[in-house]
Amino acid sequence: MPFVTIQITREGTEPGADSATAEQKAALIHGVSKLLLDVLGKPMESTFVVIDEVELENWGRGGLPVEQFRARQRSRNSE
């Protein structure tokens, strides 16, 4: 029985959105389950998919909290 964890940042892709929508999450669950069926022959009914949304303050990049990293990138790009 496959168990898949998908980690995404808790921020939306649309302006003003703070997370993935229910429809986007459903599409991820279906797509991953279908991929495991197609590639490994695993029945979709036995595939578990967990989506873990990570708050912005709980991850970083380049040695910085992500918001500081992005601010640095923006300031470099505006020079």
N, C-alpha and C positions, 0 to 999 in steps of 0.2 A: 504494500500500500504506500504510494508516494505521499510525502508530506513536504510541501513547498512553502517557504516563507519569502515574501516579497517585502522589502523595506523601501519605503518612499518617504520623501520629506513631507512634512505637514505644511504644504503651501499649495495653493491652487495654480492651475495653468491659465486661468482667466483673471483679469483684474478684479480685485475685491474678494476673490475666493481664497479661503484659508485651508482647503484640503481638496483631495480628489473627490469627485462626485460619486454617488451611489452607482450611477450608470458606468462610470469609468472603472470602478472597482469590480463590478459585475463582469465587464469586458475582460479585465485582467484574469479573473478567476476562470472564466470560460476559456480564454485563449491559452492559459498555462495548462489547464486540464486537457484541452484538445491536442496541444503539442505533445504531452506525455502519451496520449493515446496514439497519435500518429507515429512518433519516433520509437517508443518503447512498448507499445501495445498495452499500456496500462488502462484499465477501464476507468472512464470518467467518474463513475459512481464510487470508486475506491480512492480517488485522489482528493487530498485535503490541501487547501490553499489558504494561507493566513497572510493578511496584509497588515503590516506594522507601519503605522505612520509615525515618523520621528519628528518631534518638535524641533524648531530651528535652533533653540538654545542647547540642544543635546547632540550637536555634531559640529564638526569644523573641517577646515581644509587649510593646508599650508601652515599649520601650526597656530591657526587663529580660529576663534568662533566664526561660523560661516558668515554672519552679518558683517563682521569686521573685514573678513577676507573680500567679500563682495564690494564693500566700500573702498577698499584699497584698489581693487581692480577698476572700479568706476573712475577713481581719481587718476589712475595711470592712463586710462583710455581717453580722458578729457584733456590730457596734456598735449 
